[in-house]
Amino acid sequence: MNKILEIKNLSKKYHTKDGEITAISNINMDVYEKEFISLVGSSGCGKSTLLNIIASLDEQSSGELHFMKDNFRIGYMFQSDCLFPWLTIYENALLGLKIKKELTKERETYVLNLLKKYNLYEFKDKYPSCLSGGMKQRVALIRTLALKPDLLLLDEPFNALDYQSRLAISKDVYDIIKKEGQTAIMVTHDISEAVSMSSKVYVLSKRPCKIKKVYEIELEEKKDPIQNRQDKRFMEYYNKIWKDLDVNV
């Protein structure tokens, strides 16, 4: 696999009225094409800060990020689907392209094909209120994929959902990412989610955030996030990661 991103000695410090706070300390990470990476750690440890720095929504205090191609494109999927209720599904799916001023007939056709491929085409002229939570997340992902990103960032994308919806939607999102050949980094506090979806899991320490352990997830036969939980190695990874986490915070 080709390396697409190299992170070297990345640190982030904030200055507050009470003094300097180190949020991230000396993070080193390589990201390869078509990998699905999960970042897990205790609440407030700096997972989202790291994601925001990769997305250029925040700036590191020291260290380097090297993107292995010019015009490297990043897509960001947040906890909320962020669909505009007054726009149709099709209009929502095209919104990123319009904002970037990259809307062409070719891109419109690409979005329509994605809507067809993932069973949303018949709803393209309806509004978000007509869709289930899972369908809204699929639209949000299609809106992001319309920009053809080199790297997809997901910040706890299923956090606001109940358990059953979370399982179903994680499968939908996983299937789309795999079928479209995307590279993804996901922040999650859910160990089961991380093990069942990822090719690699980074366990992060409590603040200041450091990498404690990296797990290559090697299940007998990787299928989807629901079936992967039945793999006999699933609980082995789960228990190891649980022990590595700083849970008493």
C-alpha positions in Angstrom: 0.0 0.0 0.0 1.1 3.6 -0.7 1.7 5.9 2.2 -0.5 9.0 1.9 0.2 10.9 5.1 3.1 11.0 7.5 2.8 12.6 10.9 6.1 13.4 12.8 6.5 14.5 16.4 3.2 16.3 16.5 2.4 18.3 19.6 -0.3 20.8 20.5 -0.2 23.3 23.4 -2.9 25.7 24.5 -2.3 28.9 26.5 -5.0 29.6 29.1 -5.3 32.1 32.0 -4.1 29.2 34.3 -1.0 28.6 32.2 0.0 26.3 29.3 -1.8 23.0 28.7 -0.3 20.3 26.5 -3.1 18.6 24.7 -1.0 16.3 22.3 2.6 15.2 22.8 4.9 13.8 20.2 2.4 11.9 18.0 4.0 9.8 15.1 1.7 8.1 12.6 1.8 6.8 9.0 -1.4 6.5 7.1 -1.6 4.2 4.0 -4.0 4.1 1.1 -7.3 2.3 1.9 -6.5 1.8 5.6 -9.3 2.2 8.1 -7.7 3.6 11.3 -9.5 4.2 14.6 -8.3 6.4 17.4 -9.6 5.4 20.8 -8.9 7.0 24.2 -10.6 8.4 27.3 -12.9 11.3 27.0 -11.1 14.6 26.5 -7.7 13.0 25.8 -7.2 14.9 22.5 -8.6 12.6 19.8 -10.7 15.2 18.1 -7.9 17.8 18.5 -5.6 15.4 16.5 -8.3 15.0 13.8 -8.8 18.8 13.6 -5.1 19.3 13.1 -5.0 16.8 10.3 -8.0 18.6 8.7 -6.2 22.0 9.1 -9.1 23.2 11.4 -6.5 23.6 14.1 -2.7 24.2 14.0 0.0 22.2 15.7 2.4 23.8 18.1 5.3 21.7 16.8 5.9 18.7 14.5 5.1 18.1 10.9 2.4 16.7 8.6 3.5 15.4 5.2 0.8 14.7 2.6 2.3 12.5 -0.1 0.6 14.3 -3.1 -0.1 17.8 -4.2 -3.7 19.2 -3.7 -4.4 16.5 -1.1 -8.1 16.5 -0.3 -9.6 15.8 3.1 -13.3 15.0 3.8 -14.7 15.5 7.3 -17.8 13.7 8.6 -19.0 15.0 12.0 -21.2 13.6 14.7 -24.3 15.3 13.3 -25.3 14.7 9.6 -25.6 18.5 9.2 -28.2 18.3 6.5 -30.1 21.5 5.8 -33.8 20.8 6.3 -34.9 23.2 3.6 -32.8 21.5 0.9 -33.7 18.3 -0.9 -31.6 15.2 -0.5 -30.0 15.8 -3.9 -29.3 19.5 -3.1 -27.7 18.5 0.2 -25.5 16.0 -1.5 -24.3 18.6 -3.9 -23.7 21.3 -1.3 -20.0 20.7 -0.7 -19.4 20.9 -4.5 -21.3 24.2 -4.7 -19.4 25.7 -1.8 -16.1 24.6 -3.3 -17.3 25.9 -6.7 -16.6 22.5 -8.2 -20.0 21.6 -9.4 -19.9 20.2 -12.9 -22.1 17.9 -15.0 -19.6 15.1 -14.4 -19.8 15.6 -10.6 -23.6 15.8 -10.7 -23.7 12.5 -12.5 -21.2 11.0 -10.0 -23.5 12.1 -7.1 -26.6 10.7 -8.8 -24.8 7.4 -9.3 -23.8 7.3 -5.6 -27.5 8.0 -4.6 -28.5 5.1 -6.9 -25.8 2.8 -5.6 -26.7 3.3 -2.0 -30.5 3.2 -2.3 -31.3 6.9 -1.9 -32.1 7.9 -5.5 -35.9 7.6 -5.0 -35.6 10.1 -2.2 -33.5 12.6 -4.0 -36.3 15.2 -4.3 -37.6 14.7 -0.8 -36.3 16.5 2.4 -34.3 15.2 5.3 -37.3 15.0 7.6 -38.5 12.1 5.4 -35.4 10.0 6.1 -34.3 7.7 8.9 -31.2 8.5 10.9 -29.2 5.9 8.9 -30.3 7.3 5.6 -29.3 10.8 6.7 -25.8 9.6 7.6 -25.6 8.0 4.2 -26.5 11.3 2.5 -23.9 13.1 4.7 -21.2 10.6 3.6 -22.2 10.9 -0.1 -21.9 14.7 0.2 -18.4 14.2 1.5 -17.5 11.6 -1.1 -18.7 13.9 -3.8 -15.5 15.9 -3.2 -13.4 12.8 -3.9 -11.3 13.2 -0.8 -7.9 11.4 -0.5 -8.6 10.9 3.2 -11.9 10.7 5.1 -12.0 11.8 8.7 -14.9 10.7 11.0 -15.4 12.3 14.4 -17.6 9.9 16.4 -20.1 9.7 13.6 -22.5 7.4 15.4 -22.3 8.9 18.8 -25.8 10.4 19.0 -27.6 7.1 18.0 -29.1 4.3 20.1 -27.3 1.0 20.1 -29.3 -0.8 17.4 -29.2 2.2 15.0 -25.5 2.6 15.7 -24.8 -1.0 14.6 -26.9 -0.7 11.4 -25.5 2.7 10.4 -21.9 1.7 11.2 -22.4 -1.2 8.7 -23.8 1.2 6.1 -21.0 3.7 6.4 -18.3 0.9 6.5 -19.7 -0.7 3.4 -19.7 2.6 1.5 -16.1 3.4 2.6 -14.9 0.0 1.5 -16.7 -0.1 -1.8 -15.5 3.3 -2.7 -11.9 2.4 -1.8 -11.6 5.3 0.8 -8.9 5.8 3.4 -10.4 6.7 6.7 -9.4 7.8 10.2 -12.2 7.6 12.8 -12.3 8.9 16.3 -14.4 6.8 18.7 -14.7 5.9 22.3 -16.4 2.6 21.5 -13.8 -0.2 21.5 -16.2 -2.7 19.8 -16.8 -0.2 17.0 -13.0 0.3 16.6 -12.2 -3.4 16.5 -15.1 -4.4 14.2 -14.4 -1.6 11.6 -10.7 -1.0 11.6 -7.6 -2.4 10.0 -5.6 -0.6 12.7 -6.4 0.8 16.1 -4.3 3.5 17.9 -4.8 3.5 21.7 -4.2 7.1 23.0 -3.3 8.0 26.6 -5.1 10.6 28.7 -4.0 14.2 28.3 -1.4 15.0 27.2 -2.3 12.6 24.4 0.4 10.1 23.4 0.2 6.9 21.5 0.2 4.0 24.0 -0.2 1.1 21.7 -1.0 0.2 18.0 -3.0 -2.9 17.1 -3.1 -4.4 13.6 -6.6 -5.9 13.5 -6.4 -9.3 11.9 -9.6 -11.2 12.1 -10.1 -14.6 10.4 -12.4 -13.3 7.7 -13.2 -9.6 7.7 -16.8 -9.0 6.6 -18.8 -6.1 8.1 -18.9 -4.5 11.6 -21.7 -6.7 12.7 -20.4 -10.1 11.6 -16.8 -9.1 12.6 -18.0 -9.1 16.3 -18.6 -12.8 16.0 -15.0 -13.5 15.1 -13.2 -15.5 17.8 -10.4 -12.9 17.9 -12.7 -10.0 18.4 -12.9 -10.3 22.2 -9.2 -10.9 22.4 -8.5 -7.5 20.8 -11.3 -5.9 22.8 -9.9 -7.0 26.2 -6.3 -5.9 25.3 -7.4 -2.5 24.2 -9.6 -2.1 27.3 -6.7 -2.8 29.5 -4.6 -0.3 27.7 -7.1 2.5 28.1 -6.9 5.1 30.9 -10.4 4.5 32.2 -10.1 6.0 35.6 -10.3 9.6 34.6 
